[in-house]
Amino acid sequence: MKTAADLAALVRQETWDKDVVLWAGPTTTLLGVIGETHHVVLDLLDLFDEDRLPMDDEETRMQLIQGVRSRLKSSSTGPRARAGLVVRSTGLLARYHAGVHVFYEWFCSDFAMVVLVLEPVSDGTAWPEYVNCDENLLLKYLTEPGVVKEAFGERVNP
């Protein structure tokens, strides 16, 4: 995994290369790293109406993909409007098998980059004996070939 300084150097480049990258660490730290670069924060949980939640996994997956696509289609980027998209609640992409293709298809370009945020688990939950909590499972999934281009953060390799 690369460092915060490596991500800062990538963000400062004049153009990007259809970058979907992963930040493993707190969102507040990430926002400090990207600094003055124009960015928009998208929390995937905000794509759902609490009063009308989908009934099953497939419906949830479709609503998630359609919600992301709708938000991204309304974004305008270009040489004079470079933008970073900071995506929170990234675990939903893995949980509902939504993947990251929609970001490549509707947002990423030479002037638009996506940073998926994987917040650390630090709530101190005492899991029951029968629950196996692998805190690195999402990190392993998101850093598999074909998901994100590069991973940055404060965590060590899984």
C-alpha positions, 0 to 999 in steps of 0.5 A: 500500500502506498502512502498519503504522500504518494496520493497527494502527488497523484492528486497534484498531477495535471491529468489522471488516467481513469483512476479509481483508487482506494484510501484506507484510513479516516475520511478527515485524513484523506480530505487533508491529503487532497487539500485544495483539489475540488472534490465531492463527497458521495456517501453511498448510504445517501442513495437509499430512502429509509422509508422505501428500502429495497426488499432483497439483495438484487433490488438493492444492488440495482438501486445502488448502481442506478443511484451512483450512475444518476449522480455521476451522469449529472457531474461535469468535469473537464480541463477547467473542471477537474474533480475528485469523487470521495466515496464513503460507505464503500463496503456496500459495493462489495456487499451487494456485488455492485463493483466499481465499473459504474465509476469507470463508465460514468465518471473517470477521465483525465480530469476526474478521479474516484477515491473509495474510502475504507474507514478503519474499524475502531469501535471496540466491539466485543464480538460474540465467540461465534462471530469471526470479524476479519477487519482486512476482508474488505481491504483484500477484496478492494485491492484485488486486480481489476477493482482499484488501480492503487491503494493508499493509506495509513494501514499496512498491507493485509 
